[in-house]
């Protein structure tokens, strides 16, 4: 267990009027306990009371992870496949006296399964969303987290450098995505934070396109959105390339988006909010006449999750402090023709900002 983070959690729990939180496998559990697990048919719930030690309901085959995390033996409610998990839930709810709790739970992760079992064996239990607590904890990254994210950016950029000379006209988006995955692992990525987006021609007008069997062709814009993972932390980068010679308007749009990317980053400083950064980037695109074709927010938080708090969008008015990490990724998308997106990973510093991503933003020709 990360004791420093647990102490901060306790402070936040009390500030939000909670008695404790319950976490299921996912980024919040990993952040606080170091326990790597995934949601499955075997429920696992970590309890972090404000005034007591951690406890966990856990499958017997994974109980060693709880011990390694430093959870006391008498607070590990392990269950076997033979006996099932209901007994462990009953014992834990009674031992922790959860019927008296206001318990913070994860609206985005906890399932009906866990909620129903908790209410069955702690009938007086009340719950609240834990997201405000965890967002406050995870917003500012420490030096260890920043080092991992910077390395993840380096790994991702090494992979794209190796990929670009291999791209040839006639290769499909799927083929290019497959080569990129190979290069990411070769460069040192521990896992893929997300499946790479490789979108060409008209597909590049779809911000979240999935690689298809479409062959890339001369004159295409080619969007590649990719990332690497180092020590559980991801990078998330997008660049747009020209397949051979592209029409002049595409070159103009690329320059507009590049300038919007610069404007968004220049707006970053301690105390800024997401709305301000979004508007700085959006102004450039609107002034160029492409405002209706910038159809998503300017960026999103980056940490253990590829998409987390904060959101760089109108209405996001919470001030952001030193250590907050997020993407700046303006884009222009012309339906049926193509699109451009340029995405960097940025951290707020005392002086302003630092860009974790360094790969060139100019329009590079491939194929």
Buried (B, 14 or more C-beta within 10 A) or exposed (E): BBEEBBEBBBBBBEEBEBBBBBBBBBBBBBBBBBBEBEBEEBBBBBBBBBEEBBBBBBBBEBBEBBEEBEBEEEBBBBBEEEEEBEEBBBBBBEEBEBBEBBBBBBEEBBEEEBBEBBBEBBEEBBBBBBBBBBBBBBBBBEEEBBBBBBBBBBBBBBBBEBBBEBBEBEBBBBBBBBBBBBBBBEBBBBEBBEEBBBBBBBBBBBBEBEBBEBBBBEBBBBBBBBBBBBEBBBBBBBBBBBBEEBEEEBBBBBBBBBBBBBBBBBBBBBEBBBBBBBBBBBBBBBEBEBBEBBEBBBBBBBBBBBEBBBBBBEEBEBEBEBBBBBBBBBBBBBEEBBBBBBBBBBBBBEEBBBEBBEBEBEBBEBB
